[in-house]
Amino acid sequence: MHKEDCILIGKIGRTTGNDGNLTAHLNSKIPEFSDDIGFLHVDQGPGELVPYPVEFLSGTHSTVRLKFEFVDSVEEASGFVGKDLYLSLADINESEDTILSYHSIIGWTILNSDKTVVGKISDVIENPGQDLFVIHKGEKEILIPVHEDFIVDIDEDKEIMVLNLPDGLLEVNE
């Protein structure tokens, strides 16, 4: 499975119990998914996502207990600790009301409302008070608050988002 076909949902925290159970901490802004999914993908190295069949998954939306099939001891489970956890985009609930997931807009071009290029989204910083787009234009990094009032247009086919930014916002980043 390729990373572009998945979404990063969290990180495996620690082993739990003696039967190969794990605790995972999930990102706060992930789309809804079913707790009866068949596979989760673990980042085992640069670009290497390995699917593991899920025996069970339960817990709150921020912390879950999970067990992979065929992982039956603390020793086997400890190899997963600290690894990034991915979910196939095909497993995301279609009923989710979000316009776009943060994962899906990485690499998109941001235009100002006057159609000038602001840069490309390289990341989204998730903060309790205000999420931020991290936009790069050359060597310059620009932080722009994620706010629906700023969004003028979204072209998913061309991967372009047009924003109506308040006067002076881009200058604050210089």
C-alpha positions, 0 to 999 in steps of 0.5 A, a space after each residue: 500500500 502506498 502512503 498516498 492511498 492512506 491517511 496517517 491516523 496516529 501513532 502506536 504508543 505502548 503494549 498493553 497486557 501480555 497478549 500482544 495488545 497495543 495502545 494507539 493515540 489517534 490524531 484529532 482531525 481524522 475522518 470517521 472510520 468503522 471500528 470493524 475495519 479489516 486492516 491497518 497499515 504500519 509504517 515500517 520504514 521509508 515508504 513501506 506501509 505494511 498491512 496488518 489484519 486487525 483482530 480488535 479495535 476499541 476505545 475513544 476516538 483519541 486513544 484506542 486499544 488494538 490487537 493485530 492478528 498473529 501478534 500474540 505476545 508482548 515481545 511481538 507487539 513491542 516491535 510496533 511501539 512508536 510506529 505511525 499508523 495509517 488507514 486506507 482511504 477506502 476505509 473512511 466512512 463516506 458519510 463524513 461531512 468534512 469537505 476535504 481531509 487535511 491529508 488530501 490537500 497536502 501539495 495543493 496550490 493556494 491562490 489568493 483571491 486575486 489569483 496570485 500564487 501564495 504557495 503549496 500546502 506542505 502540512 497542516 498544524 493541528 492546534 486546540 484553538 486554531 489549525 494552520 496551513 503550512 504553505 511553502 513558496 520557495 524557501 519561505 514558510 507561510 502560516 495561514 489559519 484554517 478558516 472556512 470564511 477564507 475559502 473562496 473556491 476549491 478545485 479538487 481536479 486541479 488541486 487548487 484552493 482559492 483563499 480570500 485572505 485578510 489584508 496584511 496576513 501574508 506580510 505578518 509571515 515575512 
